């Protein structure tokens, strides 16, 4: 069975109980035996999952029914704010989804950034709501079920922005049509690619591109606040070597010279994207209407593009792109002397195409102080520019705890000390999640705000509590404006106490620390 949450397959989560494991494995007789002992069916594992989360994930309808019959909370969220219906929808379990809907499950519940684990770096399963989860998986019947039960077809959030972009990205044409028939906004902004047309173009889904254009998709739409990964659909198709889609977009009046604006796509325009990818036929196609004055100076090779003949221009462009790729590779691999040589030869720090857009972002994220210094000596203009995920050089350096790089960035100009990525996660949030007290203290010493929540309302302090990062909690508490009152639920059956803060939980091991730091702790004995 395909599971869209985790490559760990059925490996139990940390702190799993026998009920969690039996529910996940579909062992109905074992579950019934456990239920006869009147256990706490809402007990959570290390990722905040209850037994109902596990059995909905794997589609065990009889166990779902058994848990619902004794009052399992079908709206409960795990640490990633994922609900039971989202788990069922993501994995295509129509009967389970129908049962949950019949029970009154909220089909429009925002389900947060992760499905299986509270993993801040998770790249998959970031569906945000049940409709988007079903659309990603190509589960048309569940999409129809959710729409029939008033799911918001244009709900925003998650990696894909909305259900339409999710379906287009994965090539599910029938679901794209179904969503459009239910008034999905074809030009809605958001998600990794910024809009649905860009997602379809990047993945090479020509029929979906045509379908979207037939439904009035804006062929020149930029990718929202951050430009999308490729700025616009033409740039996405050009880099992906989808020549037929490039031609289709041009036939529909795509602007070959469109730039990404302040929040550029990774390659700034379609011609540079095609050259960077080495796609000669697409370069030739775009040159028919391209204005070479829009090229970055390092692509233009000191105006040698005035040379006659299309083939010579193509050769120059591809050669320039190869040099730029080599430069970004040298930055990524930490080859200081090669980077210095390229800069001395005229390579500009703001040439796009790097791992995180610009070279400074890449070097800062990898903690290469010498290359950061080389780049800043040429220009500090990139200090606060974001990459396609909304990350600045300081954010990337803080995420990995590169203190010397943080010092260098801070002293090199007016730097934003509170940058947030597209998920709203600040540099403080990332450092707190990793348990990096040094980075947290560095940020605090520069007056960074320790209370900025992410897009799902989770603050750095809350994240540190979830992860059990006691040293970070100790550093944050004196500076945090967050509530100083926590509730402790003591469960006599299991003999442990749990600290509750919103939807998030940490073990009793942090209790003494929190009391020591002045947090008011209230005890409540369960009946």
PEUR-V931551 format. One record per residue. RES is the residue in three letters. SS is DSSP state (helix for helix, strand for strand, loop for the rest). PHI is phi as a letter, one per 30 degrees, with the letter a starting at -180 (none if undefined). NEAR is the number of other C-alpha atoms within 12 Angstrom. Layout:
[[RES | SS | PHI | NEAR] [RES | SS | PHI | NEAR]]
//
This chain:
[[UNK | loop | none | 14] [UNK | loop | d | 17] [UNK | loop | c | 27] [UNK | loop | d | 32] [UNK | loop | c | 36] [UNK | loop | a | 26] [UNK | loop | d | 16] [UNK | loop | d | 13] [UNK | loop | h | 18] [UNK | loop | c | 24] [UNK | loop | d | 16] [UNK | loop | d | 26] [UNK | loop | d | 26] [UNK | loop | e | 18] [UNK | loop | i | 20] [UNK | loop | d | 25] [UNK | loop | c | 27] [UNK | helix | d | 30] [UNK | helix | d | 40] [UNK | helix | e | 44] [UNK | helix | d | 31] [UNK | helix | d | 30] [UNK | helix | d | 41] [UNK | helix | d | 35] [UNK | helix | d | 27] [UNK | loop | i | 29] [UNK | loop | d | 25] [UNK | helix | d | 25] [UNK | helix | d | 17] [UNK | helix | d | 21] [UNK | helix | e | 33] [UNK | helix | d | 26] [UNK | helix | d | 18] [UNK | helix | d | 25] [UNK | helix | d | 28] [UNK | loop | d | 16] [UNK | loop | d | 13] [UNK | loop | h | 15] [UNK | loop | d | 24] [UNK | loop | d | 28] [UNK | loop | d | 36] [UNK | loop | c | 31] [UNK | loop | d | 32] [UNK | loop | c | 33] [UNK | loop | c | 33] [UNK | loop | d | 28] [UNK | loop | c | 34] [UNK | loop | i | 39] [UNK | loop | d | 48] [UNK | loop | c | 43] [UNK | helix | e | 49] [UNK | helix | d | 53] [UNK | helix | e | 50] [UNK | helix | d | 54] [UNK | helix | d | 42] [UNK | helix | d | 47] [UNK | helix | e | 45] [UNK | helix | c | 43] [UNK | loop | i | 37] [UNK | loop | d | 34] [UNK | helix | e | 29] [UNK | helix | d | 25] [UNK | helix | d | 38] [UNK | helix | e | 44] [UNK | helix | d | 30] [UNK | helix | d | 30] [UNK | helix | d | 38] [UNK | helix | d | 30] [UNK | helix | d | 19] [UNK | loop | c | 20] [UNK | loop | j | 18] [UNK | loop | e | 28] [UNK | loop | d | 28] [UNK | loop | d | 42] [UNK | loop | c | 32] [UNK | loop | d | 33] [UNK | loop | c | 40] [UNK | loop | d | 40] [UNK | loop | d | 40] [UNK | loop | c | 44] [UNK | loop | i | 40] [UNK | loop | d | 46] [UNK | loop | c | 46] [UNK | helix | d | 52] [UNK | helix | d | 56] [UNK | helix | d | 61] [UNK | helix | d | 56] [UNK | helix | d | 48] [UNK | helix | d | 51] [UNK | helix | d | 48] [UNK | loop | c | 42] [UNK | loop | i | 37] [UNK | loop | c | 38] [UNK | helix | d | 32] [UNK | helix | d | 25] [UNK | helix | d | 37] [UNK | helix | e | 46] [UNK | helix | d | 33] [UNK | helix | d | 31] [UNK | helix | d | 40] [UNK | helix | d | 30] [UNK | helix | d | 19] [UNK | helix | d | 22] [UNK | loop | j | 19] [UNK | loop | d | 29] [UNK | loop | d | 28] [UNK | loop | d | 42] [UNK | loop | c | 31] [UNK | loop | d | 31] [UNK | loop | d | 37] [UNK | loop | c | 40] [UNK | strand | i | 40] [UNK | loop | d | 44] [UNK | loop | b | 41] [UNK | loop | c | 47] [UNK | loop | c | 51] [UNK | loop | b | 38] [UNK | loop | d | 35] [UNK | loop | c | 29] [UNK | loop | d | 35] [UNK | loop | c | 18] [UNK | loop | e | 22] [UNK | loop | c | 22] [UNK | loop | b | 28] [UNK | loop | i | 41] [UNK | loop | d | 44] [UNK | loop | c | 49] [UNK | strand | i | 44] [UNK | loop | a | 48] [UNK | helix | d | 57] [UNK | helix | d | 57] [UNK | helix | d | 57] [UNK | helix | d | 57] [UNK | helix | d | 47] [UNK | helix | d | 47] [UNK | helix | e | 43] [UNK | helix | d | 37] [UNK | loop | i | 33] [UNK | loop | c | 34] [UNK | helix | d | 32] [UNK | helix | d | 24] [UNK | helix | d | 40] [UNK | helix | e | 45] [UNK | helix | d | 32] [UNK | helix | e | 31] [UNK | helix | d | 40] [UNK | helix | d | 32] [UNK | helix | d | 19] [UNK | loop | c | 23] [UNK | loop | i | 21] [UNK | loop | d | 30] [UNK | loop | d | 30] [UNK | loop | d | 39] [UNK | loop | c | 31] [UNK | loop | e | 36] [UNK | loop | c | 34] [UNK | loop | k | 40] [UNK | loop | i | 42] [UNK | loop | e | 38] [UNK | loop | c | 45] [UNK | loop | i | 44] [UNK | loop | a | 45] [UNK | helix | d | 58] [UNK | helix | d | 55] [UNK | helix | d | 55] [UNK | helix | d | 52] [UNK | helix | d | 43] [UNK | helix | d | 45] [UNK | helix | d | 39] [UNK | loop | c | 31] [UNK | loop | i | 31] [UNK | loop | c | 32] [UNK | helix | d | 30] [UNK | helix | d | 24] [UNK | helix | d | 37] [UNK | helix | e | 45] [UNK | helix | d | 32] [UNK | helix | d | 30] [UNK | helix | d | 39] [UNK | helix | d | 32] [UNK | helix | d | 19] [UNK | loop | c | 23] [UNK | loop | i | 21] [UNK | loop | d | 32] [UNK | loop | d | 31] [UNK | loop | d | 41] [UNK | loop | c | 33] [UNK | loop | d | 34] [UNK | loop | c | 38] [UNK | loop | k | 40] [UNK | loop | i | 40] [UNK | loop | e | 43] [UNK | loop | c | 46] [UNK | loop | i | 49] [UNK | loop | a | 49] [UNK | helix | d | 55] [UNK | helix | d | 58] [UNK | helix | d | 56] [UNK | helix | d | 49] [UNK | helix | d | 47] [UNK | helix | d | 47] [UNK | helix | d | 41] [UNK | helix | d | 32] [UNK | loop | i | 31] [UNK | loop | d | 34] [UNK | helix | d | 31] [UNK | helix | d | 24] [UNK | helix | d | 37] [UNK | helix | e | 44] [UNK | helix | d | 31] [UNK | helix | d | 30] [UNK | helix | d | 40] [UNK | helix | d | 32] [UNK | helix | d | 19] [UNK | loop | c | 23] [UNK | loop | i | 21] [UNK | loop | d | 31] [UNK | loop | d | 30] [UNK | loop | d | 40] [UNK | loop | c | 35] [UNK | loop | d | 39] [UNK | loop | d | 42] [UNK | loop | d | 44] [UNK | helix | i | 34] [UNK | helix | e | 29] [UNK | helix | c | 35] [UNK | loop | i | 42] [UNK | loop | i | 45] [UNK | loop | d | 47] [UNK | loop | b | 51] [UNK | loop | i | 49] [UNK | loop | a | 51] [UNK | helix | d | 57] [UNK | helix | d | 57] [UNK | helix | d | 55] [UNK | helix | d | 52] [UNK | helix | d | 46] [UNK | helix | d | 46] [UNK | helix | d | 42] [UNK | loop | d | 32] [UNK | loop | i | 31] [UNK | loop | c | 34] [UNK | helix | d | 31] [UNK | helix | d | 24] [UNK | helix | d | 37] [UNK | helix | e | 45] [UNK | helix | d | 30] [UNK | helix | d | 30] [UNK | helix | d | 39] [UNK | helix | d | 30] [UNK | helix | d | 19] [UNK | loop | c | 23] [UNK | loop | i | 21] [UNK | loop | d | 32] [UNK | loop | d | 30] [UNK | loop | d | 41] [UNK | loop | c | 31] [UNK | loop | e | 37] [UNK | loop | c | 36] [UNK | loop | d | 39] [UNK | loop | i | 26] [UNK | loop | d | 24] [UNK | loop | c | 34] [UNK | loop | d | 39] [UNK | loop | d | 46] [UNK | loop | d | 42] [UNK | loop | c | 47] [UNK | loop | i | 45] [UNK | loop | a | 47] [UNK | helix | d | 53] [UNK | helix | d | 50] [UNK | helix | d | 55] [UNK | helix | d | 52] [UNK | helix | d | 42] [UNK | helix | d | 42] [UNK | helix | d | 41] [UNK | helix | d | 32] [UNK | loop | i | 29] [UNK | loop | c | 31] [UNK | helix | e | 32] [UNK | helix | d | 27] [UNK | helix | d | 38] [UNK | helix | e | 42] [UNK | helix | d | 30] [UNK | helix | d | 32] [UNK | helix | d | 39] [UNK | helix | d | 31] [UNK | loop | d | 22] [UNK | loop | b | 21] [UNK | loop | d | 26] [UNK | loop | c | 22] [UNK | helix | d | 31] [UNK | helix | d | 22] [UNK | helix | d | 24] [UNK | loop | d | 32] [UNK | loop | d | 32] [UNK | helix | e | 25] [UNK | helix | d | 36] [UNK | helix | d | 41] [UNK | helix | d | 33] [UNK | loop | h | 28] [UNK | loop | h | 20] [UNK | loop | i | 20] [UNK | helix | d | 22] [UNK | helix | d | 28] [UNK | helix | d | 18] [UNK | loop | d | 18] [UNK | loop | d | 13] [UNK | loop | j | 15] [UNK | helix | d | 21] [UNK | helix | d | 19] [UNK | helix | d | 19] [UNK | helix | d | 30] [UNK | helix | e | 36] [UNK | helix | d | 27] [UNK | helix | d | 31] [UNK | helix | d | 42] [UNK | helix | d | 33] [UNK | helix | d | 27] [UNK | helix | d | 34] [UNK | helix | d | 38] [UNK | helix | d | 25] [UNK | helix | d | 32] [UNK | helix | d | 43] [UNK | helix | d | 34] [UNK | helix | d | 25] [UNK | helix | d | 43] [UNK | helix | d | 38] [UNK | helix | d | 25] [UNK | helix | d | 27] [UNK | helix | d | 42] [UNK | helix | d | 31] [UNK | helix | d | 22] [UNK | loop | i | 28] [UNK | loop | d | 23] [UNK | helix | e | 25] [UNK | helix | d | 17] [UNK | helix | d | 23] [UNK | helix | d | 37] [UNK | helix | d | 27] [UNK | helix | d | 21] [UNK | helix | d | 30] [UNK | helix | d | 30] [UNK | helix | d | 17] [UNK | loop | d | 17] [UNK | loop | j | 23] [UNK | loop | d | 34] [UNK | loop | c | 35] [UNK | loop | d | 41] [UNK | loop | c | 36] [UNK | loop | d | 42] [UNK | loop | d | 42] [UNK | loop | j | 45] [UNK | strand | d | 34] [UNK | loop | e | 31] [UNK | loop | c | 37] [UNK | strand | i | 42] [UNK | loop | c | 45] [UNK | helix | d | 51] [UNK | helix | d | 55] [UNK | helix | d | 49] [UNK | helix | d | 42] [UNK | helix | d | 45] [UNK | helix | d | 45] [UNK | helix | d | 39] [UNK | helix | c | 33] [UNK | loop | i | 34] [UNK | loop | c | 36] [UNK | helix | d | 30] [UNK | helix | d | 24] [UNK | helix | d | 39] [UNK | helix | e | 44] [UNK | helix | d | 30] [UNK | helix | e | 34] [UNK | helix | d | 40] [UNK | helix | d | 32] [UNK | helix | d | 22] [UNK | helix | d | 24] [UNK | loop | a | 23] [UNK | loop | c | 29] [UNK | loop | d | 27] [UNK | loop | c | 38] [UNK | loop | e | 37] [UNK | loop | c | 30] [UNK | loop | d | 34] [UNK | loop | c | 38] [UNK | loop | d | 47] [UNK | loop | d | 40] [UNK | loop | c | 39] [UNK | loop | i | 36] [UNK | loop | c | 41] [UNK | loop | c | 43] [UNK | helix | e | 52] [UNK | helix | d | 55] [UNK | helix | e | 50] [UNK | helix | d | 45] [UNK | helix | d | 41] [UNK | helix | d | 47] [UNK | helix | e | 40] [UNK | loop | c | 33] [UNK | loop | i | 34] [UNK | loop | d | 32] [UNK | helix | d | 31] [UNK | helix | d | 26] [UNK | helix | d | 36] [UNK | helix | e | 43] [UNK | helix | e | 28] [UNK | helix | d | 32] [UNK | helix | d | 43] [UNK | helix | d | 30] [UNK | helix | d | 19] [UNK | loop | c | 26] [UNK | loop | l | 20] [UNK | loop | d | 15] [UNK | loop | c | 25] [UNK | loop | d | 29] [UNK | loop | d | 36] [UNK | loop | b | 30] [UNK | loop | d | 38] [UNK | strand | b | 34] [UNK | loop | d | 33] [UNK | loop | d | 35] [UNK | loop | d | 37] [UNK | loop | i | 30] [UNK | loop | d | 39] [UNK | strand | d | 42] [UNK | helix | d | 48] [UNK | helix | d | 55] [UNK | helix | d | 47] [UNK | helix | d | 46] [UNK | helix | d | 43] [UNK | helix | d | 48] [UNK | helix | d | 39] [UNK | helix | d | 33] [UNK | loop | i | 33] [UNK | loop | c | 33] [UNK | helix | d | 30] [UNK | helix | d | 26] [UNK | helix | d | 39] [UNK | helix | d | 44] [UNK | helix | d | 32] [UNK | helix | d | 33] [UNK | helix | d | 40] [UNK | helix | d | 27] [UNK | helix | d | 19] [UNK | loop | c | 20] [UNK | loop | i | 17] [UNK | loop | d | 30] [UNK | loop | d | 31] [UNK | loop | d | 43] [UNK | loop | c | 32] [UNK | loop | d | 32] [UNK | loop | d | 30] [UNK | loop | d | 30] [UNK | loop | d | 25] [UNK | loop | c | 28] [UNK | loop | i | 25] [UNK | loop | c | 37] [UNK | loop | d | 36] [UNK | helix | e | 43] [UNK | helix | d | 49] [UNK | helix | d | 42] [UNK | helix | d | 43] [UNK | helix | d | 39] [UNK | helix | d | 41] [UNK | helix | e | 41] [UNK | helix | d | 35] [UNK | loop | i | 30] [UNK | loop | d | 30] [UNK | helix | d | 33] [UNK | helix | d | 28] [UNK | helix | d | 41] [UNK | helix | e | 45] [UNK | helix | d | 31] [UNK | helix | d | 32] [UNK | helix | d | 42] [UNK | helix | e | 33] [UNK | loop | d | 22] [UNK | loop | c | 25] [UNK | loop | d | 27] [UNK | loop | c | 17] [UNK | loop | d | 24] [UNK | loop | e | 20] [UNK | loop | c | 22] [UNK | strand | c | 21] [UNK | strand | b | 29] [UNK | strand | c | 27] [UNK | strand | c | 29] [UNK | strand | c | 28] [UNK | strand | c | 21] [UNK | strand | c | 21] [UNK | loop | d | 15] [UNK | loop | d | 17] [UNK | loop | c | 14] [UNK | loop | i | 12] [UNK | strand | b | 19] [UNK | strand | c | 27] [UNK | strand | b | 34] [UNK | strand | d | 36] [UNK | strand | c | 28] [UNK | strand | b | 29] [UNK | loop | i | 26] [UNK | loop | c | 30] [UNK | strand | c | 35] [UNK | strand | b | 38] [UNK | strand | b | 38] [UNK | strand | d | 31] [UNK | helix | d | 26] [UNK | helix | d | 20] [UNK | helix | d | 31] [UNK | helix | e | 32] [UNK | helix | d | 19] [UNK | helix | d | 25] [UNK | helix | d | 35] [UNK | helix | d | 22] [UNK | helix | e | 16] [UNK | loop | d | 23] [UNK | loop | j | 18] [UNK | loop | d | 26] [UNK | strand | d | 19] [UNK | strand | c | 27] [UNK | strand | c | 21] [UNK | strand | c | 18] [UNK | strand | b | 17] [UNK | strand | d | 16] [UNK | loop | d | 16] [UNK | loop | d | 9]]
//
